[in-house]
Amino acid sequence: MDRNTIIGFVLLGLLLFTYLFTATKSSHELQKQKQHQADSLALIQKQQEARIATHDTAAGAKAVARDTVAGWGRAMDDTEKLITVENDLLKIVFSNKGGQPREVILKHFREFDSSQVRLLDSSLTNRISYQINTGTNQTAQIANLYFNEGEIQKEPDGSQKITFKLPAPNGESIEHEYVIHPGSYLVDWNLVTTQTGNMFTGNNLNLDWHVQMEQTQPFVYYEKRLTNICFSENNEFDYISSKTDKTFEKPVQWVSAAQQFFNRTLIAKSGFESGTLHWTREPEDSSSLLGTADVHLQTKMPGTASTLNFQWFYGPNDYHILKKAAPGMDKIVDLGRDMYAFVRPINIYVIMPVFNFFKKFVSSYGIAILLLTLFIRLLTSPLVYKSYLSGAKMKALRPEIEAMKKRVGGDQQQVGVEQMKLFREAGVNPLGGCIPAVLQIPIFFALYTFFNSNVALRGQPFLWAKDLTVYDVVAKLGFTIPAYGNHISLFATIAVITSFLISLYGMSMTPDQSNPAMKYMPYFMPVMLLLFFNRLPAALTWYYTVSNLITLILQWVIQNYIIDHEQVLAKLQANRNKPKTKPKWQERFEQMQEAQKKTQQNKGKKP
């Protein structure tokens, strides 16, 4: 392994460290601000309870006042009634209190405890609300009012429509109409009002959405890190992860509370004009609650009798499903964002189609990953073969390089000059050995995001791994090693061992390094990889294991059966005898080395 190869692997390690550092930075910041967040949440909760208590007290203690506005009394003091609507994908429990969904269950997905995934849970404070006028200087939150009991109507296309109506005095009314379509995770929500000006000041709708997200994956700290709020503002996708507040200054098309594999999204057909967002991610050592979002959105009611069309999406973070749901929603699936956005086209146009193609013919996702690995290695084989050929040439030059070092002595500057001269004469590219490491950088990060966000892999076992989207555990340590964890991942361990064998093989192919740091780098890098890999998804470490095994096999076959070392030496000698023209970069490099050498010699002279 020459210097450039090692530099390539160091670069890969630094980029990997940067990725993981930036991904976990928000969690560490939130850990430091845990007490501050707890105080803020307590204050918000207290204000909400006080506001609700005020309305409840006014409703309960002022019966006479309620009677003077006939029609609102029953809405303020009634009994909650639940009604369940299902299609082949969703089970939704609606409540007449607030006229909204209270529970949403995904039928085809299971949580880590084998129960069905719940995207809305009645035990959590999930609700949608907006303020209306109920009288002179009197207001109420719609989430606290009781609609008439919902009525279900079957439509000819197989969809089901449920309507909640809230009658009010003077002919005013509010209807919440929901349409559940067969085979769809989208639920239409139509807000129908009459005499809007009486109930909405200035015809303004101020919509409040409070949502809490709860653990669905086995390792809550990992799921928390991949949970965030996504949105489309002015038809441009963005998300909030480490920040806690966002002000919308342009029209908003949709807002999504997105976990690692699921999301619930509010879509506005006509968009919201403005709004704010407050997002709180729970600290890593807290309960199964992932985070809480408070979304406040504003829009205008179109007239005295108006209908606003919204949609709710309750479902998985599936790229193809989200792409059809609303413009830009496919970007909720993290296939490469921010500084790693360059890997998104690789995922969309190469890795995802190839993986889905193989999955059509094999039932095991682990085998599909193996076939994907073989495809990637085949695709990159021409460049990799050139790097192996460069390594063979370097090995053939070892005797001459060693003889040159003895002739020059300990002058490292002169060693560099003579070595570059030898490479030029022999027609060897010293950068050829770093090609495999450079190729791994975009591929590794593309696969990292792909396996982290591919909901199809969720819960899929392979060999000893119970779930390919999380790390495999073959043994628990009983204690925690910083940066490593409290478990042993066998896939990660095998991947690191094979990486170490590749490093040893590379060392045998290159001249001895005089720099001690370069000598021990092949031993240091596997240790760093072990710390990174132990908590990575089993799908990624399985890919890396297969890729490393292929590398070892290819290196052995190419060196022993494909490359003729005598022919390589003969070709090197022929290249040496040909007239050479130095590239400009090499001339400048040698001039710089000569200048540094003269500078060092001048510094060593006595005055």
Rosetta blueprint (number, residue, H / E / L):
1 M L
2 D L
3 R H
4 N H
5 T H
6 I H
7 I H
8 G H
9 F H
10 V H
11 L H
12 L H
13 G H
14 L H
15 L H
16 L H
17 F H
18 T H
19 Y H
20 L H
21 F H
22 T H
23 A H
24 T H
25 K H
26 S H
27 S H
28 H H
29 E H
30 L H
31 Q H
32 K H
33 Q L
34 K H
35 Q H
36 H H
37 Q H
38 A H
39 D H
40 S H
41 L H
42 A H
43 L H
44 I H
45 Q H
46 K H
47 Q H
48 Q H
49 E H
50 A H
51 R H
52 I H
53 A H
54 T H
55 H H
56 D H
57 T H
58 A H
59 A H
60 G H
61 A H
62 K L
63 A H
64 V H
65 A H
66 R H
67 D H
68 T L
69 V L
70 A L
71 G L
72 W L
73 G H
74 R H
75 A H
76 M H
77 D L
78 D L
79 T L
80 E L
81 K L
82 L E
83 I E
84 T E
85 V E
86 E E
87 N L
88 D L
89 L L
90 L E
91 K E
92 I E
93 V E
94 F E
95 S E
96 N L
97 K E
98 G L
99 G L
100 Q E
101 P E
102 R E
103 E E
104 V E
105 I E
106 L E
107 K E
108 H E
109 F E
110 R E
111 E L
112 F L
113 D L
114 S L
115 S L
116 Q E
117 V E
118 R E
119 L E
120 L E
121 D L
122 S L
123 S L
124 L L
125 T L
126 N L
127 R E
128 I E
129 S E
130 Y E
131 Q E
132 I E
133 N E
134 T E
135 G E
136 T L
137 N L
138 Q E
139 T E
140 A E
141 Q E
142 I H
143 A H
144 N H
145 L L
146 Y E
147 F L
148 N L
149 E L
150 G L
151 E E
152 I E
153 Q E
154 K E
155 E L
156 P L
157 D L
158 G L
159 S L
160 Q E
161 K E
162 I E
163 T E
164 F E
165 K E
166 L E
167 P E
168 A L
169 P H
170 N H
171 G H
172 E L
173 S E
174 I E
175 E E
176 H E
177 E E
178 Y E
179 V E
180 I E
181 H L
182 P L
183 G L
184 S L
185 Y L
186 L E
187 V E
188 D E
189 W E
190 N E
191 L E
192 V E
193 T E
194 T E
195 Q L
196 T H
197 G H
198 N H
199 M H
200 F L
201 T H
202 G H
203 N H
204 N E
205 L E
206 N E
207 L E
208 D E
209 W E
210 H E
211 V E
212 Q E
213 M E
214 E E
215 Q L
216 T L
217 Q L
218 P L
219 F L
220 V H
221 Y H
222 Y H
223 E H
224 K H
225 R H
226 L L
227 T L
228 N E
229 I E
230 C E
231 F E
232 S E
233 E E
234 N L
235 N L
236 E E
237 F E
238 D E
239 Y E
240 I E
241 S L
242 S L
243 K L
244 T L
245 D E
246 K E
247 T E
248 F E
249 E L
250 K L
251 P L
252 V E
253 Q E
254 W E
255 V E
256 S E
257 A E
258 A E
259 Q L
260 Q L
261 F L
262 F E
263 N E
264 R E
265 T E
266 L E
267 I E
268 A E
269 K E
270 S E
271 G E
272 F E
273 E L
274 S E
275 G E
276 T E
277 L E
278 H E
279 W E
280 T E
281 R E
282 E L
283 P L
284 E L
285 D L
286 S L
287 S L
288 S L
289 L E
290 L E
291 G E
292 T E
293 A E
294 D E
295 V E
296 H E
297 L E
298 Q E
299 T E
300 K E
301 M L
302 P L
303 G L
304 T L
305 A L
306 S E
307 T E
308 L E
309 N E
310 F E
311 Q E
312 W E
313 F E
314 Y E
315 G E
316 P E
317 N L
318 D L
319 Y H
320 H H
321 I H
322 L H
323 K H
324 K H
325 A H
326 A L
327 P L
328 G L
329 M H
330 D H
331 K H
332 I H
333 V L
334 D L
335 L L
336 G L
337 R L
338 D H
339 M H
340 Y H
341 A H
342 F H
343 V H
344 R H
345 P H
346 I H
347 N H
348 I H
349 Y H
350 V H
351 I H
352 M H
353 P H
354 V H
355 F H
356 N H
357 F H
358 F H
359 K H
360 K L
361 F L
362 V L
363 S L
364 S L
365 Y H
366 G H
367 I H
368 A H
369 I H
370 L H
371 L H
372 L H
373 T H
374 L H
375 F H
376 I H
377 R H
378 L H
379 L H
380 T L
381 S H
382 P H
383 L H
384 V H
385 Y H
386 K H
387 S H
388 Y H
389 L H
390 S H
391 G H
392 A H
393 K H
394 M H
395 K H
396 A H
397 L H
398 R H
399 P H
400 E H
401 I H
402 E H
403 A H
404 M H
405 K H
406 K H
407 R H
408 V H
409 G L
410 G L
411 D L
412 Q H
413 Q H
414 Q H
415 V H
416 G H
417 V H
418 E H
419 Q H
420 M H
421 K H
422 L H
423 F H
424 R H
425 E H
426 A H
427 G L
428 V L
429 N L
430 P L
431 L L
432 G H
433 G H
434 C H
435 I H
436 P H
437 A H
438 V H
439 L H
440 Q H
441 I H
442 P H
443 I H
444 F H
445 F H
446 A H
447 L H
448 Y H
449 T H
450 F H
451 F H
452 N H
453 S H
454 N L
455 V H
456 A H
457 L H
458 R L
459 G L
460 Q L
461 P L
462 F E
463 L L
464 W L
465 A E
466 K L
467 D L
468 L L
469 T L
470 V L
471 Y L
472 D L
473 V L
474 V L
475 A E
476 K E
477 L E
478 G E
479 F E
480 T E
481 I E
482 P L
483 A L
484 Y L
485 G E
486 N E
487 H E
488 I E
489 S L
490 L H
491 F H
492 A H
493 T H
494 I H
495 A H
496 V H
497 I H
498 T H
499 S H
500 F H
501 L H
502 I H
503 S H
504 L H
505 Y H
506 G H
507 M H
508 S H
509 M H
510 T L
511 P L
512 D L
513 Q L
514 S L
515 N L
516 P H
517 A H
518 M H
519 K H
520 Y H
521 M H
522 P H
523 Y H
524 F H
525 M H
526 P H
527 V H
528 M H
529 L H
530 L H
531 L H
532 F H
533 F H
534 N L
535 R L
536 L L
537 P L
538 A H
539 A H
540 L H
541 T H
542 W H
543 Y H
544 Y H
545 T H
546 V H
547 S H
548 N H
549 L H
550 I H
551 T H
552 L H
553 I H
554 L H
555 Q H
556 W H
557 V H
558 I H
559 Q H
560 N H
561 Y H
562 I H
563 I L
564 D L
565 H H
566 E H
567 Q H
568 V H
569 L H
570 A H
571 K H
572 L H
573 Q H
574 A H
575 N H
576 R H
577 N H
578 K L
579 P L
580 K L
581 T L
582 K L
583 P L
584 K H
585 W H
586 Q H
587 E H
588 R H
589 F H
590 E H
591 Q H
592 M H
593 Q H
594 E H
595 A H
596 Q H
597 K H
598 K H
599 T H
600 Q H
601 Q H
602 N H
603 K H
604 G H
605 K L
606 K L
607 P L
